[in-house]
Amino acid sequence: MAQDTDTGPLTPLSDVFLKSLYALADAGQTEAACRFAAQAYVLLRQSHPGEARRFDVLLHRVTPKLNWRVPPHVTASENAQ
């Protein structure tokens, strides 16, 4: 796994993005905040695992607030069980 030795402007950008995602979740858009955080995590997990972890923490903190308007996609095989 790569190291986070040189994050350059990434850490301040992550700070802004994380604050925005928390605000989005607090405004009732928790699912959107989680989806954006998950995308950020996937993009960062290999090259900047420390920054990716910050988005993982957000996911663990806000997912209990999820109120599904539409349930997550269920595949036909799962539905048959």
C-alpha positions in Angstrom: 0.0 0.0 0.0 1.3 3.5 -0.9 2.3 6.0 1.8 0.8 9.4 2.4 4.2 11.1 2.7 3.4 13.9 0.2 -0.2 15.0 0.2 0.4 18.5 -1.1 -2.9 20.3 -1.4 -4.8 17.1 -0.9 -5.3 17.4 2.9 -6.8 20.9 2.7 -9.0 19.8 -0.2 -10.1 16.8 1.8 -10.9 19.1 4.8 -13.2 21.2 2.6 -14.9 18.2 1.0 -15.4 16.5 4.4 -17.0 19.6 5.9 -19.2 19.8 2.8 -20.3 16.2 3.2 -21.1 16.6 6.9 -23.2 19.7 6.0 -24.9 17.7 3.3 -25.7 14.9 5.7 -26.9 17.4 8.3 -29.2 19.0 5.7 -31.0 15.7 5.3 -29.0 14.4 2.2 -27.2 11.6 4.1 -27.4 9.2 1.2 -25.8 11.6 -1.2 -23.1 12.5 1.3 -22.4 8.7 1.8 -22.2 8.1 -1.9 -19.7 11.0 -2.5 -17.6 9.9 0.5 -17.5 6.4 -0.8 -16.3 7.7 -4.2 -13.6 9.7 -2.5 -12.5 6.7 -0.5 -12.2 4.5 -3.6 -10.2 7.2 -5.4 -7.8 7.6 -2.5 -7.4 4.2 -0.9 -4.4 3.1 -2.9 -2.4 6.3 -3.3 -3.4 8.1 -0.1 -4.7 5.6 2.4 -4.5 8.2 5.3 -6.8 10.6 3.4 -9.1 7.7 2.4 -9.5 6.7 6.0 -10.9 10.1 6.8 -13.8 9.5 4.3 -14.2 6.0 5.8 -14.7 7.6 9.2 -17.3 9.9 7.8 -19.2 6.9 6.4 -19.2 5.1 9.8 -20.4 8.3 11.5 -23.3 9.2 9.2 -24.6 5.9 7.9 -26.7 5.3 11.0 -28.6 8.5 10.0 -29.6 6.9 6.6 -33.3 6.9 5.9 -33.7 5.0 2.7 -36.4 6.6 0.5 -35.7 3.8 -2.1 -34.1 0.6 -0.8 -30.7 -0.3 -2.2 -30.8 -2.3 -5.4 -31.7 -5.9 -4.9 -30.6 -8.4 -7.5 -33.0 -11.0 -8.9 -31.1 -13.9 -7.2 -31.2 -12.2 -3.8 -34.9 -11.5 -4.3 -35.6 -15.1 -5.1 -34.3 -16.3 -1.7 
